[in-house]
Amino acid sequence: MKVCNVNRNAFYAVLDAIFAHIKIVPSIVELGVLRGDNASAMLAALKPEKLVLIDAWSASAMQGAFHPFDQTPPWIAPMTLLEPYYGGALHEQVTFDRIFEQCVARFAGNDKVEIIRGDTVGVLEQFGSAGRNEDFNIVYVDANHRYEHVLRELLYWKDRVAVNGALVLNDCCHSAGAVQLNFGVLPALTEFIKRTDFIPVLLTNTDWSDVVLVRKDSLMEKLVDQVVTNSDIAFVDIPHQLLGAVRIVPGTQRCNVSFV
C-alpha cells in the first residue's frame, strides 16, 4: 500500500491514466453525494460514460448516523456541530431538500449523470427489479460513516465493482475529528479486507484520508503500482495489513498519517 503525499484528485489522475491505458471509458457510482462536489471532480477528471449518484438526502436517515443510543454519549459530538456544513438543522427535512435541489441543478442537462434518491443499498434491489446488472469501474463510498453502514455498503457493492475497477472510500482515518463524530470507516474497511480479496493500494497522507482498493493479484493492482511508481507522486510503501493501525497526527504545517 502506497501512502501518498497528495489529495484524492491525484488518485483520479492515476485511475484515469490506467483506464486510458486499458482503453476503458469508466462508469462510476457514488454512494453519498450531498451537493455533488466530489462528483463534479470525478466527472471532470475521469470523463466517465456514466456517473450514478445515490443519496437519501433525508433527515430521517441522518438520525442515528453517528450512534445508536437514545442519548448522545459525552465522547460523541452533538449533531448540531455539523449544521454549518449542511447549511441547516439536521432534523429538518427542508435542509436536505435544499441540498438535493442544489445537486440536481448542478448536473442539470448532463445526460451522463443519473441521480437516484434512496437508500444506498436499497437501490441495488431497484437495479435488480429493473434488470440493471451493470458493473462500475469506480464505486466511491461516502455515505453514512457508522461502522455497520460502511461495512454493509462495501459487502453489497463489492460485486458491482468491474474486473478492471476499484473501490474508493472517503474519511478513512482515525483522527480527533473522526473520533468526535464516531466514524467507523476505518474499522469497517479493516473487517472488509479480512472477508474479501480486496486490498488497499493507495492512501492519501491527509486528514479525512481517501483510500483506493482493488482486487488482490489483479491487473489493477499491477497497474496502480506501475503508474504511481513512474509518476512524480511522493509515497512510502507500507504493508497493507497495517492499515488498521493508521492514525492522523497533527503537525504545525499539516496533518500526517502515522502507524505509531
C-alpha positions as CSV (number, residue, x, y, z in Angstrom):
1,M,0.0,0.0,0.0
2,K,1.4,3.4,-1.0
3,V,0.9,6.2,1.4
4,C,0.9,9.2,-0.9
5,N,1.7,12.9,-0.2
6,V,-1.3,14.0,-2.3
7,N,-5.0,14.6,-2.1
8,R,-7.7,12.4,-3.7
9,N,-7.6,14.3,-7.0
10,A,-4.2,12.8,-7.7
11,F,-5.7,9.4,-7.4
12,Y,-8.3,10.3,-10.0
13,A,-5.4,11.2,-12.3
14,V,-3.8,7.8,-11.6
15,L,-7.1,5.9,-12.3
16,D,-7.7,8.0,-15.4
17,A,-4.2,7.0,-16.7
18,I,-5.0,3.3,-16.1
19,F,-8.3,3.4,-17.8
20,A,-6.8,5.2,-20.8
21,H,-4.1,2.5,-21.0
22,I,-6.6,-0.4,-21.0
23,K,-8.9,1.6,-23.3
24,I,-11.9,1.8,-20.9
25,V,-14.3,4.8,-20.6
26,P,-15.2,4.2,-16.9
27,S,-18.6,4.1,-15.3
28,I,-18.8,5.4,-11.8
29,V,-21.3,5.2,-8.9
30,E,-21.0,7.4,-5.8
31,L,-22.7,6.5,-2.6
32,G,-23.3,9.6,-0.5
33,V,-23.3,12.7,-2.7
34,L,-24.5,15.8,-0.7
35,R,-24.1,18.8,-3.0
36,G,-22.1,16.9,-5.7
37,D,-18.6,18.5,-5.0
38,N,-16.7,15.2,-5.4
39,A,-19.0,14.0,-8.2
40,S,-18.0,17.1,-10.1
41,A,-14.4,16.4,-9.5
42,M,-14.7,12.8,-10.8
43,L,-16.7,14.0,-13.8
44,A,-14.0,16.4,-14.8
45,A,-11.0,14.2,-14.1
46,L,-12.3,10.8,-15.4
47,K,-14.8,11.8,-18.0
48,P,-17.0,8.7,-17.4
49,E,-19.6,7.4,-19.8
50,K,-21.9,7.2,-16.8
51,L,-22.0,8.7,-13.3
52,V,-24.7,7.4,-11.0
53,L,-25.2,9.5,-7.8
54,I,-27.1,7.8,-4.9
55,D,-28.0,9.6,-1.7
56,A,-31.1,9.6,0.5
57,W,-31.0,13.4,1.2
58,S,-33.1,12.5,4.2
59,A,-33.3,14.0,7.7
60,S,-34.7,10.7,9.0
61,A,-31.8,8.8,7.5
62,M,-29.4,11.2,9.3
63,Q,-30.9,10.3,12.7
64,G,-28.7,7.7,14.2
65,A,-25.9,8.4,11.7
66,F,-23.4,8.8,14.4
67,H,-24.6,6.4,17.2
68,P,-27.5,4.1,18.0
69,F,-28.2,5.4,21.5
70,D,-31.2,7.3,22.8
71,Q,-28.9,10.0,24.3
72,T,-25.6,11.2,22.7
73,P,-22.7,9.8,24.8
74,P,-20.3,12.5,26.1
75,W,-17.5,11.4,23.9
76,I,-19.5,12.0,20.7
77,A,-20.2,15.5,19.4
78,P,-23.8,16.6,19.1
79,M,-25.2,16.6,15.6
80,T,-25.6,20.4,15.8
81,L,-21.8,20.6,15.3
82,L,-22.3,19.8,11.6
83,E,-25.2,22.2,11.0
84,P,-23.0,24.9,9.4
85,Y,-21.6,22.3,7.0
86,Y,-25.0,21.1,5.9
87,G,-26.5,24.6,5.9
88,G,-29.4,24.0,8.3
89,A,-30.8,21.9,11.1
90,L,-30.1,18.2,10.6
91,H,-33.5,17.2,12.0
92,E,-35.4,19.2,9.4
93,Q,-36.1,17.7,6.0
94,V,-36.0,21.1,4.4
95,T,-32.2,21.2,4.9
96,F,-31.8,18.0,2.8
97,D,-34.4,19.0,0.2
98,R,-32.4,22.2,-0.3
99,I,-29.1,20.3,-0.7
100,F,-30.8,17.8,-3.1
101,E,-32.1,20.7,-5.3
102,Q,-28.6,22.2,-5.4
103,C,-27.2,18.9,-6.6
104,V,-29.9,18.4,-9.2
105,A,-29.3,21.9,-10.5
106,R,-25.6,21.3,-10.7
107,F,-25.9,18.4,-13.1
108,A,-29.0,19.6,-15.0
109,G,-28.7,18.8,-18.7
110,N,-25.8,16.4,-18.4
111,D,-27.1,13.1,-19.8
112,K,-24.1,11.2,-18.4
113,V,-25.3,11.8,-14.8
114,E,-28.1,9.8,-13.2
115,I,-29.3,11.0,-9.8
116,I,-31.1,8.4,-7.5
117,R,-32.7,9.5,-4.3
118,G,-32.8,6.5,-2.0
119,D,-31.0,4.1,0.4
120,T,-27.6,3.2,-1.0
121,V,-28.2,-0.5,-0.5
122,G,-31.9,-0.5,-1.3
123,V,-31.1,0.9,-4.7
124,L,-29.4,-2.4,-5.6
125,E,-32.8,-4.1,-5.2
126,Q,-34.3,-1.5,-7.6
127,F,-31.5,-2.3,-10.1
128,G,-32.3,-6.0,-9.8
129,S,-36.0,-5.5,-10.4
130,A,-35.3,-3.3,-13.4
131,G,-32.9,-5.8,-14.9
132,R,-29.9,-3.5,-14.4
133,N,-26.8,-5.7,-13.9
134,E,-24.1,-3.2,-14.9
135,D,-20.8,-3.1,-13.1
136,F,-18.8,0.1,-12.3
137,N,-15.2,0.8,-12.7
138,I,-15.3,3.0,-9.6
139,V,-17.5,2.6,-6.6
140,Y,-17.0,5.7,-4.3
141,V,-18.3,5.2,-0.8
142,D,-19.0,8.3,1.2
143,A,-22.4,7.9,2.8
144,N,-23.3,7.0,6.5
145,H,-20.0,6.7,8.3
146,R,-21.1,4.4,11.1
147,Y,-19.2,1.0,11.1
148,E,-22.3,-1.1,10.4
149,H,-23.4,1.0,7.5
150,V,-20.0,1.2,5.8
151,L,-19.4,-2.5,6.1
152,R,-22.9,-3.2,4.7
153,E,-22.3,-0.9,1.7
154,L,-18.9,-2.5,1.0
155,L,-20.2,-6.0,1.2
156,Y,-23.2,-5.3,-1.0
157,W,-21.5,-3.2,-3.6
158,K,-18.2,-5.2,-4.0
159,D,-19.9,-7.4,-6.5
160,R,-20.7,-4.4,-8.7
161,V,-17.0,-3.5,-9.0
162,A,-15.9,-4.3,-12.5
163,V,-12.9,-6.6,-13.1
164,N,-10.9,-3.5,-14.0
165,G,-12.3,-1.5,-11.2
166,A,-11.7,0.0,-7.8
167,L,-13.4,0.8,-4.5
168,V,-12.7,4.3,-3.1
169,L,-13.5,5.4,0.4
170,N,-13.6,8.8,1.9
171,D,-12.9,9.7,5.6
172,C,-11.0,6.5,6.2
173,C,-9.0,7.7,9.2
174,H,-8.5,7.7,12.9
175,S,-8.2,11.3,14.0
176,A,-9.5,13.7,16.6
177,G,-12.4,14.8,14.3
178,A,-13.3,11.2,13.3
179,V,-13.4,10.1,16.9
180,Q,-15.6,13.1,17.8
181,L,-18.0,12.1,15.1
182,N,-17.8,8.4,15.9
183,F,-16.7,7.5,12.4
184,G,-16.4,3.7,11.7
185,V,-15.0,3.8,8.2
186,L,-11.5,2.6,9.1
187,P,-12.6,-0.3,11.3
188,A,-15.3,-1.3,8.7
189,L,-12.7,-1.4,6.0
190,T,-10.3,-3.4,8.1
191,E,-13.1,-6.0,8.6
192,F,-14.0,-5.9,4.9
193,I,-10.4,-6.7,3.9
194,K,-10.4,-9.8,6.1
195,R,-13.6,-11.0,4.4
196,T,-12.8,-10.4,0.7
197,D,-10.0,-10.3,-1.8
198,F,-9.8,-6.5,-2.0
199,I,-6.7,-4.8,-0.7
200,P,-5.9,-1.2,-0.1
201,V,-3.3,0.1,-2.6
202,L,-3.3,3.9,-2.2
203,L,-3.9,6.1,0.9
204,T,-3.7,9.9,1.0
205,N,-1.3,11.4,3.6
206,T,-4.1,13.7,4.8
207,D,-6.7,14.1,7.4
208,W,-10.1,12.7,6.3
209,S,-8.0,10.3,4.2
210,D,-9.1,8.6,0.9
211,V,-8.1,5.0,0.2
212,V,-8.3,3.1,-3.0
213,L,-8.9,-0.7,-3.0
214,V,-8.5,-3.2,-5.8
215,R,-8.7,-7.0,-6.0
216,K,-5.5,-8.8,-4.9
217,D,-3.2,-10.0,-7.7
218,S,-5.3,-8.3,-10.3
219,L,-4.3,-6.3,-13.3
220,M,-5.5,-3.2,-11.5
221,E,-3.1,-3.8,-8.6
222,K,-0.2,-4.1,-11.0
223,L,-1.2,-1.0,-13.0
224,V,-1.7,1.1,-9.9
225,D,1.8,0.2,-8.7
226,Q,3.3,0.9,-12.1
227,V,1.6,4.3,-12.7
228,V,2.3,5.7,-9.2
229,T,5.9,4.4,-9.2
230,N,6.6,6.1,-12.5
231,S,4.8,9.4,-11.6
232,D,6.0,12.3,-9.5
233,I,3.8,11.3,-6.6
234,A,5.8,11.1,-3.4
235,F,4.9,7.9,-1.5
236,V,6.0,5.4,1.1
237,D,5.3,1.7,0.7
238,I,3.6,0.2,3.8
239,P,2.3,-3.4,4.2
240,H,-1.4,-3.1,3.7
241,Q,-2.0,-5.2,6.8
242,L,-1.0,-2.2,8.8
243,L,-4.0,-0.1,7.6
244,G,-6.0,-0.8,10.8
245,A,-3.2,0.9,12.8
246,V,-3.2,4.2,10.9
247,R,-3.9,7.4,12.7
248,I,-3.7,11.1,11.9
249,V,-1.0,13.1,13.8
250,P,-1.5,16.9,13.8
251,G,1.5,18.9,12.8
252,T,2.4,22.6,12.8
253,Q,2.1,22.7,9.0
254,R,-0.2,19.9,8.2
255,C,-1.7,16.6,9.4
256,N,0.2,13.4,8.6
257,V,-0.6,9.7,8.5
258,S,1.2,7.7,11.2
259,F,1.3,4.0,12.1
260,V,2.7,4.5,15.6
